[in-house]
Amino acid sequence: MASKRVTVFGGSGFLGRQIVKCLAAEGTNVRVAVRHPERASLLKGFARDSQIELVRADVWDESTVARAVKNCTSVINTVGHYVEKGSSTFDAVHGQGALHVARQARQAAVERLIHISGLGADPTSDSPYVRARGIGEVLVKEAFDGVTILRPSVIFGPDDSFFNTLAGIARRTPVLPLFGMGRTNLQPVFVGDVAEACVSVLADPSTEGKVYELGGPRVYTYKALLRLVLRQVDRRRVLVPLPFFLWDTLAALMAFLPDPPLTRDQVKLMKRDNVVEGTTLTLEDLGIGPISVEEILPTYINPNHRNSAS
Ligand SMILES: NC(=O)c1ccc[n+]([C@@H]2O[C@H](COP(=O)([O-])OP(=O)(O)OC[C@H]3O[C@@H](n4cnc5c(N)ncnc54)[C@H](OP(=O)(O)O)[C@@H]3O)[C@@H](O)[C@H]2O)c1
C-alpha cells in the first residue's frame, strides 16, 4: 500500500493514534488532520519520518478539510468529543463537521471514506450526542455514496478514559456509586480491534456502503465491569445503587463548572444498553475475532498505579 495516502481526521486521539499506527505498520502513508498538530508529534515515532504527515484542520472549517484530503486515496473520520463547549457542539462536530469531511472527500475524488460513529446512533434520539451521531450518519451517506460506517461500543485499551477513570475512582474512594442498579449492558471493544477493522475495510472493496457494529466478545452489566476493575486494582469497595434522578441532579449542578466531569447527556447514555444489535455486520464479518476485556485490562490497569491512594 506504499503508494496509498490515507488522511485520518482525529489521528491524534485515543482511537486515531491506533489507526495511524496500524496503517503505518503496513507501509501506508498517513496524513493526520487535527486542530493541534503540535500535540501529535509523537505519532512520527510510529514510522519513518516522511510516512506520517501532520496537518492542521478543523472539521468545522471546510477550507482546511479540503486541503487535508487533497491527493488522498482514502479518508477516515475519527473526530469526536463528549462534552459540548462554546461553538464546538455535538452538531458542529458529529453532524456538520462530518458532512464537511464527506463532501470534501467526494470533491477530491477520494476512493474510500470510513466514518466512525457509535452504537445506537439515532437521528430521533432525545440525547443530543446520540442524535448528532445519527444525523451525522445520514449527512455523510448523502454526501459520499459508498461510505463505510463503523459504530463501536465503548472502546478500551491503554490510555482509554473508560477503565482508567473507573480505576482512578476505585483506588481513591471507599464507595462506588452505580448508575441506577448498575444493570445497563455494555459490550466494550478493544481499540486495536477497531483500528484493525479500519485497515480491513480499506483493503476490501466489498465493504463499501456497509454499516458495521463493533463490540467485544462479551456483554457485561456496568456493575460487572466495576467488579472487574476492582479485582484488577485489588481493592474491596462498596457498590451503592444511586437512582438516575440523583445522577440527573448532580449532572445539572455540574453543568455550571468550566469542565464538568459528568454531563446530563452522559447520564442519559448510561440509562440505555450499548450493545451490538445484531441487525448489521460485525467485526467477525471483517475476519476479526474480538479480544476480551479480561485479556487486555491487566496490561494497563494494576494495583500499584502511582496515583493509588490506599
Ligand atoms: N472512545 C470511545 O469509547 C468511543 C466509543 C464509541 C465511539 N467513539 C467515537 O470514536 C471516535 C474517536 O474517539 P476517541 O475516544 O479516540 O476521541 P478522542 O481521543 O477525544 O480524539 C478526538 C480527536 O479528534 C480531534 N478533533 C476534535 N475536534 C476536532 C475538530 N473540530 N476538527 C478536527 N479534529 C478534531 C482531536 O484532536 P485536536 O483536539 O487536536 O483537534 C483528537 O485527535 C469519535 O468519533 C468517538 O465519538 C468513541
The ligand as an SDF file (V2000), in Angstrom:
LIG
                    3D

 48 52  0  0  0  0  0  0  0  0999 V2000
  -13.7040    6.2080   22.9600 N   0  0  0  0  0  0  0  0  0  0  0  0
  -14.8430    5.5060   22.9560 C   0  0  0  0  0  0  0  0  0  0  0  0
  -15.1790    4.7580   23.8940 O   0  0  0  0  0  0  0  0  0  0  0  0
  -15.7780    5.6160   21.7570 C   0  0  0  0  0  0  0  0  0  0  0  0
  -16.9100    4.8040   21.6980 C   0  0  0  0  0  0  0  0  0  0  0  0
  -17.7430    4.8900   20.5820 C   0  0  0  0  0  0  0  0  0  0  0  0
  -17.4620    5.7930   19.5640 C   0  0  0  0  0  0  0  0  0  0  0  0
  -16.3580    6.5800   19.6660 N   0  0  0  0  0  0  0  0  0  0  0  0
  -16.0790    7.5280   18.5810 C   0  0  0  0  0  0  0  0  0  0  0  0
  -14.7780    7.2470   18.0730 O   0  0  0  0  0  0  0  0  0  0  0  0
  -14.1600    8.4550   17.6290 C   0  0  0  0  0  0  0  0  0  0  0  0
  -12.8000    8.6100   18.3200 C   0  0  0  0  0  0  0  0  0  0  0  0
  -12.9890    8.6880   19.7230 O   0  0  0  0  0  0  0  0  0  0  0  0
  -11.7390    8.9390   20.6890 P   0  0  0  0  0  0  0  0  0  0  0  0
  -12.1180    8.4220   22.0110 O   0  0  0  0  0  0  0  0  0  0  0  0
  -10.4780    8.4840   20.0290 O   0  0  0  0  0  0  0  0  0  0  0  0
  -11.7370   10.5420   20.7460 O   0  0  0  0  0  0  0  0  0  0  0  0
  -10.5680   11.4930   21.2940 P   0  0  0  0  0  0  0  0  0  0  0  0
   -9.4880   10.7330   21.9720 O   0  0  0  0  0  0  0  0  0  0  0  0
  -11.2480   12.5790   22.0630 O   0  0  0  0  0  0  0  0  0  0  0  0
   -9.9300   12.1150   19.9740 O   0  0  0  0  0  0  0  0  0  0  0  0
  -10.6190   13.0590   19.2190 C   0  0  0  0  0  0  0  0  0  0  0  0
   -9.7190   13.5370   18.0780 C   0  0  0  0  0  0  0  0  0  0  0  0
  -10.4560   14.4630   17.2720 O   0  0  0  0  0  0  0  0  0  0  0  0
   -9.6800   15.6480   17.0780 C   0  0  0  0  0  0  0  0  0  0  0  0
  -10.6490   16.7390   16.9530 N   0  0  0  0  0  0  0  0  0  0  0  0
  -11.5710   17.1430   17.8740 C   0  0  0  0  0  0  0  0  0  0  0  0
  -12.3040   18.1500   17.3640 N   0  0  0  0  0  0  0  0  0  0  0  0
  -11.8510   18.3670   16.1050 C   0  0  0  0  0  0  0  0  0  0  0  0
  -12.2130   19.2630   15.0620 C   0  0  0  0  0  0  0  0  0  0  0  0
  -13.1860   20.1750   15.2260 N   0  0  0  0  0  0  0  0  0  0  0  0
  -11.5610   19.1780   13.8820 N   0  0  0  0  0  0  0  0  0  0  0  0
  -10.5450   18.2900   13.6980 C   0  0  0  0  0  0  0  0  0  0  0  0
  -10.1480   17.4110   14.6450 N   0  0  0  0  0  0  0  0  0  0  0  0
  -10.7960   17.4730   15.8270 C   0  0  0  0  0  0  0  0  0  0  0  0
   -8.7800   15.7350   18.3110 C   0  0  0  0  0  0  0  0  0  0  0  0
   -7.5600   16.4350   18.0680 O   0  0  0  0  0  0  0  0  0  0  0  0
   -7.4810   18.0450   18.2450 P   0  0  0  0  0  0  0  0  0  0  0  0
   -8.0780   18.3650   19.5910 O   0  0  0  0  0  0  0  0  0  0  0  0
   -6.0290   18.3790   18.1300 O   0  0  0  0  0  0  0  0  0  0  0  0
   -8.2520   18.6120   17.1210 O   0  0  0  0  0  0  0  0  0  0  0  0
   -8.4520   14.2460   18.5090 C   0  0  0  0  0  0  0  0  0  0  0  0
   -7.4090   13.8660   17.6380 O   0  0  0  0  0  0  0  0  0  0  0  0
  -15.1530    9.5690   17.9590 C   0  0  0  0  0  0  0  0  0  0  0  0
  -15.9540    9.8370   16.8520 O   0  0  0  0  0  0  0  0  0  0  0  0
  -15.9900    8.9700   19.0620 C   0  0  0  0  0  0  0  0  0  0  0  0
  -17.2700    9.5710   19.1720 O   0  0  0  0  0  0  0  0  0  0  0  0
  -15.5120    6.5150   20.7160 C   0  0  0  0  0  0  0  0  0  0  0  0
  1  2  1  0
  2  3  2  0
  2  4  1  0
  4  5  1  0
  4 48  2  0
  5  6  2  0
  6  7  1  0
  7  8  2  0
  8  9  1  0
  8 48  1  0
  9 10  1  0
  9 46  1  0
 10 11  1  0
 11 12  1  0
 11 44  1  0
 12 13  1  0
 13 14  1  0
 14 15  2  0
 14 16  1  0
 14 17  1  0
 17 18  1  0
 18 19  2  0
 18 20  1  0
 18 21  1  0
 21 22  1  0
 22 23  1  0
 23 24  1  0
 23 42  1  0
 24 25  1  0
 25 26  1  0
 25 36  1  0
 26 27  1  0
 26 35  1  0
 27 28  2  0
 28 29  1  0
 29 30  1  0
 29 35  2  0
 30 31  1  0
 30 32  2  0
 32 33  1  0
 33 34  2  0
 34 35  1  0
 36 37  1  0
 36 42  1  0
 37 38  1  0
 38 39  2  0
 38 40  1  0
 38 41  1  0
 42 43  1  0
 44 45  1  0
 44 46  1  0
 46 47  1  0
M  CHG  2   8   1  16  -1
M  END
$$$$
